[in-house]
Amino acid sequence: MNKEKIKLFLVDDDALFLKSLEIEFLQHADFAIETYATGEHCIGNLSNTPDIIILDYHLDGIDKHAMNGLDTLDKIKAYNPDIPVVMLSSQDKIEVAVSCMHHRAFDYVVKSETAFVRLQKIITTISRIKKMESTLTWYMDRV
C-alpha cells in the first residue's frame, strides 16, 4: 500500500448503505474512496489500484442479472490476487462466510450496527500486514 491515503473501493447495491459507509470512513480516517453499485463497475475500475475492497455479497438489488459478490471476488482475485477483499453481507450464516473464505476473501463481516467498527479493525490489520510484508521484502533484498 502506498504511504499516502489508503484507497478503498466500496461496492454495494444498497445506495443508502453505501453512502453511509462512505461517510463513516471519510469522517473517521483519511481514505481515498471510490464507490460502486455493481461488481461490473468495480471490475472495470481495478486499474485505479485499490488497496482494499469492501464488497457486498449479493449485489443484485439494482439488476437481477448483475454479477454477485462471489463472482466479483473471483474476478478481482484473477486480476490481482494480492488485493484484500472484505465481504459484507446481511446474512449471518456460517456457510456464507466459509464460502467467501474459500473464494479467498480476507474476511467476512455481517451488516449490523457494529459493522463499521469491525471494518476499521480489519483495515488496520491489513495495513499492519502490508507494512510487515514491505519491511520483510526490504530486508530480504539487502541480505
Helices and strands as residue ranges (DSSP letters): E 6-11, H 15-28, E 31-36, H 39-44, G 46-48, E 52-56, H 69-79, E 85-89, H 94-102, E 107-110, H 115-142
